[in-house]
Amino acid sequence: MNVVYFAWVRERIGLPQETVQTSAATVADLVAELRAREDRYATAFADTSALRVALDQELADFDAPLAGVREVAFFPPMTGG
């Protein structure tokens, strides 16, 4: 699956996107796998309450299932005005 990182998540990980082979059932499981990879991932995903996630460009929760998902995007909350 394609994993995309935006804003400070991209800066901390050092990649805009990557293809990930995963057996994760949920977004939270994927985050746990990514955290275990390297310190830069652990730092980026240290506080998931400061992150939002989209599955195939639809906002989702961290307990959302990944079955059939092609793209996961992580980004900080956005404000507008």
Residue pairs with C-beta under 8 A, 6 or more apart in sequence:
1 19
1 20
1 22
1 66
1 69
1 70
1 71
1 72
2 17
2 18
2 19
2 20
2 70
2 71
2 72
3 17
3 18
3 19
3 20
3 30
3 34
3 71
3 72
3 73
3 74
4 16
4 17
4 71
4 72
4 73
4 74
5 13
5 15
5 16
5 17
5 44
5 73
5 74
5 75
6 73
6 74
6 75
6 76
7 75
7 76
8 44
8 76
9 44
9 51
9 74
9 75
9 76
10 16
12 40
12 43
12 44
13 40
13 41
13 44
14 40
20 30
20 33
20 34
22 29
22 30
22 33
22 66
24 30
24 32
24 33
24 66
25 65
25 66
25 67
26 62
26 63
26 64
26 65
26 66
27 53
27 55
27 60
27 61
27 62
27 63
27 64
27 66
27 72
28 48
28 62
28 63
29 66
30 66
30 72
31 45
31 48
31 62
34 41
34 44
34 45
35 41
35 42
35 45
36 42
44 74
45 51
45 74
48 62
50 76
50 77
51 74
51 75
51 76
51 77
52 59
52 74
52 75
52 76
52 77
52 78
53 59
53 60
53 61
53 62
53 64
53 72
53 73
53 74
53 75
54 60
54 71
54 72
54 73
54 75
55 64
55 66
55 69
55 71
55 72
56 69
56 70
56 71
57 71
57 73
66 72
